[in-house]
Amino acid sequence: MRALVVQRDHVTEPGSVGARLRERGDDLTVITVVSEHRHHAPDVTFDFPDADGWDLIVSLTSVSRCSAPASARRR
């Protein structure tokens, strides 16, 4: 299976999701939206790849940086 992991920045890693995909023998490609040199100024333009050709797309971010309700951020 071809899996694309989109990580927000260089600090975000595929972690246990990536490890499990690798254990299964999946073809894992990881792309980073905000490069390390733009970490403190993450207002970047990013061209996301076309979804065609991927069996799985995983988007990684932190709860504090997404639009989750306040109740979810406290967990």
Biotite code that builds the C-alpha atoms (Angstrom):
import biotite.structure as struc

atoms = struc.array([
    struc.Atom([0.000, 0.000, 0.000], chain_id="A", res_id=1, res_name="MET", atom_name="CA", element="C"),
    struc.Atom([1.241, 3.514, -0.803], chain_id="A", res_id=2, res_name="ARG", atom_name="CA", element="C"),
    struc.Atom([0.857, 5.831, 2.182], chain_id="A", res_id=3, res_name="ALA", atom_name="CA", element="C"),
    struc.Atom([1.489, 9.565, 2.226], chain_id="A", res_id=4, res_name="LEU", atom_name="CA", element="C"),
    struc.Atom([2.130, 11.196, 5.600], chain_id="A", res_id=5, res_name="VAL", atom_name="CA", element="C"),
    struc.Atom([1.843, 14.987, 5.633], chain_id="A", res_id=6, res_name="VAL", atom_name="CA", element="C"),
    struc.Atom([3.554, 16.441, 8.686], chain_id="A", res_id=7, res_name="GLN", atom_name="CA", element="C"),
    struc.Atom([3.014, 20.070, 9.612], chain_id="A", res_id=8, res_name="ARG", atom_name="CA", element="C"),
    struc.Atom([6.633, 20.797, 10.502], chain_id="A", res_id=9, res_name="ASP", atom_name="CA", element="C"),
    struc.Atom([10.016, 19.197, 11.116], chain_id="A", res_id=10, res_name="HIS", atom_name="CA", element="C"),
    struc.Atom([9.122, 18.508, 14.754], chain_id="A", res_id=11, res_name="VAL", atom_name="CA", element="C"),
    struc.Atom([5.983, 16.511, 13.951], chain_id="A", res_id=12, res_name="THR", atom_name="CA", element="C"),
    struc.Atom([6.908, 12.914, 13.188], chain_id="A", res_id=13, res_name="GLU", atom_name="CA", element="C"),
    struc.Atom([4.904, 9.936, 11.932], chain_id="A", res_id=14, res_name="PRO", atom_name="CA", element="C"),
    struc.Atom([5.534, 8.258, 15.292], chain_id="A", res_id=15, res_name="GLY", atom_name="CA", element="C"),
    struc.Atom([3.544, 5.115, 16.013], chain_id="A", res_id=16, res_name="SER", atom_name="CA", element="C"),
    struc.Atom([1.428, 5.558, 12.870], chain_id="A", res_id=17, res_name="VAL", atom_name="CA", element="C"),
    struc.Atom([4.513, 5.567, 10.671], chain_id="A", res_id=18, res_name="GLY", atom_name="CA", element="C"),
    struc.Atom([6.070, 2.697, 12.612], chain_id="A", res_id=19, res_name="ALA", atom_name="CA", element="C"),
    struc.Atom([2.978, 0.554, 12.156], chain_id="A", res_id=20, res_name="ARG", atom_name="CA", element="C"),
    struc.Atom([2.774, 1.315, 8.449], chain_id="A", res_id=21, res_name="LEU", atom_name="CA", element="C"),
    struc.Atom([6.430, 0.333, 8.053], chain_id="A", res_id=22, res_name="ARG", atom_name="CA", element="C"),
    struc.Atom([5.861, -2.864, 10.062], chain_id="A", res_id=23, res_name="GLU", atom_name="CA", element="C"),
    struc.Atom([3.097, -3.773, 7.636], chain_id="A", res_id=24, res_name="ARG", atom_name="CA", element="C"),
    struc.Atom([5.506, -3.266, 4.757], chain_id="A", res_id=25, res_name="GLY", atom_name="CA", element="C"),
    struc.Atom([3.698, -0.246, 3.342], chain_id="A", res_id=26, res_name="ASP", atom_name="CA", element="C"),
    struc.Atom([5.499, 2.179, 1.031], chain_id="A", res_id=27, res_name="ASP", atom_name="CA", element="C"),
    struc.Atom([5.656, 5.279, 3.256], chain_id="A", res_id=28, res_name="LEU", atom_name="CA", element="C"),
    struc.Atom([6.378, 8.767, 1.916], chain_id="A", res_id=29, res_name="THR", atom_name="CA", element="C"),
    struc.Atom([6.645, 11.648, 4.406], chain_id="A", res_id=30, res_name="VAL", atom_name="CA", element="C"),
    struc.Atom([6.399, 15.291, 3.332], chain_id="A", res_id=31, res_name="ILE", atom_name="CA", element="C"),
    struc.Atom([6.817, 18.371, 5.521], chain_id="A", res_id=32, res_name="THR", atom_name="CA", element="C"),
    struc.Atom([4.712, 21.500, 5.050], chain_id="A", res_id=33, res_name="VAL", atom_name="CA", element="C"),
    struc.Atom([6.752, 23.961, 7.149], chain_id="A", res_id=34, res_name="VAL", atom_name="CA", element="C"),
    struc.Atom([10.503, 23.480, 6.843], chain_id="A", res_id=35, res_name="SER", atom_name="CA", element="C"),
    struc.Atom([12.829, 23.837, 9.816], chain_id="A", res_id=36, res_name="GLU", atom_name="CA", element="C"),
    struc.Atom([14.128, 27.248, 8.714], chain_id="A", res_id=37, res_name="HIS", atom_name="CA", element="C"),
    struc.Atom([10.515, 28.588, 8.602], chain_id="A", res_id=38, res_name="ARG", atom_name="CA", element="C"),
    struc.Atom([9.463, 27.058, 11.938], chain_id="A", res_id=39, res_name="HIS", atom_name="CA", element="C"),
    struc.Atom([9.140, 30.444, 13.679], chain_id="A", res_id=40, res_name="HIS", atom_name="CA", element="C"),
    struc.Atom([7.417, 32.038, 10.683], chain_id="A", res_id=41, res_name="ALA", atom_name="CA", element="C"),
    struc.Atom([5.154, 29.259, 9.366], chain_id="A", res_id=42, res_name="PRO", atom_name="CA", element="C"),
    struc.Atom([3.232, 31.421, 6.887], chain_id="A", res_id=43, res_name="ASP", atom_name="CA", element="C"),
    struc.Atom([4.327, 29.319, 3.925], chain_id="A", res_id=44, res_name="VAL", atom_name="CA", element="C"),
    struc.Atom([2.758, 28.428, 0.621], chain_id="A", res_id=45, res_name="THR", atom_name="CA", element="C"),
    struc.Atom([2.663, 24.694, 0.039], chain_id="A", res_id=46, res_name="PHE", atom_name="CA", element="C"),
    struc.Atom([1.551, 22.729, -2.992], chain_id="A", res_id=47, res_name="ASP", atom_name="CA", element="C"),
    struc.Atom([-0.022, 19.553, -1.740], chain_id="A", res_id=48, res_name="PHE", atom_name="CA", element="C"),
    struc.Atom([0.450, 16.557, -4.015], chain_id="A", res_id=49, res_name="PRO", atom_name="CA", element="C"),
    struc.Atom([-2.489, 15.140, -5.922], chain_id="A", res_id=50, res_name="ASP", atom_name="CA", element="C"),
    struc.Atom([-4.362, 12.503, -3.911], chain_id="A", res_id=51, res_name="ALA", atom_name="CA", element="C"),
    struc.Atom([-4.483, 10.142, -6.873], chain_id="A", res_id=52, res_name="ASP", atom_name="CA", element="C"),
    struc.Atom([-2.136, 7.206, -6.575], chain_id="A", res_id=53, res_name="GLY", atom_name="CA", element="C"),
    struc.Atom([-2.127, 7.094, -2.771], chain_id="A", res_id=54, res_name="TRP", atom_name="CA", element="C"),
    struc.Atom([-3.960, 4.354, -0.888], chain_id="A", res_id=55, res_name="ASP", atom_name="CA", element="C"),
    struc.Atom([-3.777, 6.257, 2.397], chain_id="A", res_id=56, res_name="LEU", atom_name="CA", element="C"),
    struc.Atom([-3.121, 9.892, 3.315], chain_id="A", res_id=57, res_name="ILE", atom_name="CA", element="C"),
    struc.Atom([-2.370, 10.773, 6.940], chain_id="A", res_id=58, res_name="VAL", atom_name="CA", element="C"),
    struc.Atom([-2.282, 14.426, 8.018], chain_id="A", res_id=59, res_name="SER", atom_name="CA", element="C"),
    struc.Atom([-0.361, 15.140, 11.229], chain_id="A", res_id=60, res_name="LEU", atom_name="CA", element="C"),
    struc.Atom([-0.686, 18.256, 13.359], chain_id="A", res_id=61, res_name="THR", atom_name="CA", element="C"),
    struc.Atom([-0.909, 19.103, 17.023], chain_id="A", res_id=62, res_name="SER", atom_name="CA", element="C"),
    struc.Atom([-4.227, 19.674, 18.720], chain_id="A", res_id=63, res_name="VAL", atom_name="CA", element="C"),
    struc.Atom([-3.116, 23.098, 19.935], chain_id="A", res_id=64, res_name="SER", atom_name="CA", element="C"),
    struc.Atom([-2.622, 24.231, 16.337], chain_id="A", res_id=65, res_name="ARG", atom_name="CA", element="C"),
    struc.Atom([-5.843, 22.982, 14.867], chain_id="A", res_id=66, res_name="CYS", atom_name="CA", element="C"),
    struc.Atom([-9.384, 24.239, 15.190], chain_id="A", res_id=67, res_name="SER", atom_name="CA", element="C"),
    struc.Atom([-10.394, 21.666, 17.789], chain_id="A", res_id=68, res_name="ALA", atom_name="CA", element="C"),
    struc.Atom([-12.899, 22.765, 20.422], chain_id="A", res_id=69, res_name="PRO", atom_name="CA", element="C"),
    struc.Atom([-11.412, 23.941, 23.717], chain_id="A", res_id=70, res_name="ALA", atom_name="CA", element="C"),
    struc.Atom([-12.653, 20.790, 25.455], chain_id="A", res_id=71, res_name="SER", atom_name="CA", element="C"),
    struc.Atom([-10.540, 18.641, 23.120], chain_id="A", res_id=72, res_name="ALA", atom_name="CA", element="C"),
    struc.Atom([-7.411, 20.756, 23.690], chain_id="A", res_id=73, res_name="ARG", atom_name="CA", element="C"),
    struc.Atom([-7.561, 20.220, 27.455], chain_id="A", res_id=74, res_name="ARG", atom_name="CA", element="C"),
    struc.Atom([-7.248, 16.449, 27.215], chain_id="A", res_id=75, res_name="ARG", atom_name="CA", element="C"),
])
